[in-house]
Amino acid sequence: MSELTLCCLLWAAPGHEDAMTHYEDTVLALVAGHGGQVLQRVVGDGADGHPHEVQVYRFADRAALDGYLADPRRVHLAAERDRVVARTEVFPVQLR
């Protein structure tokens, strides 16, 4: 088994900061059901081009992450995500 730890940077669509936080509350609640864990979640003001939210999460393996990404409850919210999230960057990290 190969654990996968990821950092996710999220930029809210202008004027949709609270809606993006609500969307993330909803979809991150699904992570544990796929063998994942949200390790850290911080919210800033998004000023000066910085992300509005930064998340670090871990999944047991790539299959667990894929299961989360394909979860029908998450997929059902794709239009809402497109409305409230302007940009996303996800990349693997190692905790120290």
Secondary structure, 3 states (H helix, E strand, C coil): CCCEEEEEEEEECCCCHHHHHHHHHHHHCCHHHHCEEEEEEEECCCHHHCCCEEEEEEECCHHHHHHHHCCHHHHCCHHHHHHHEEEEEEEECCCC
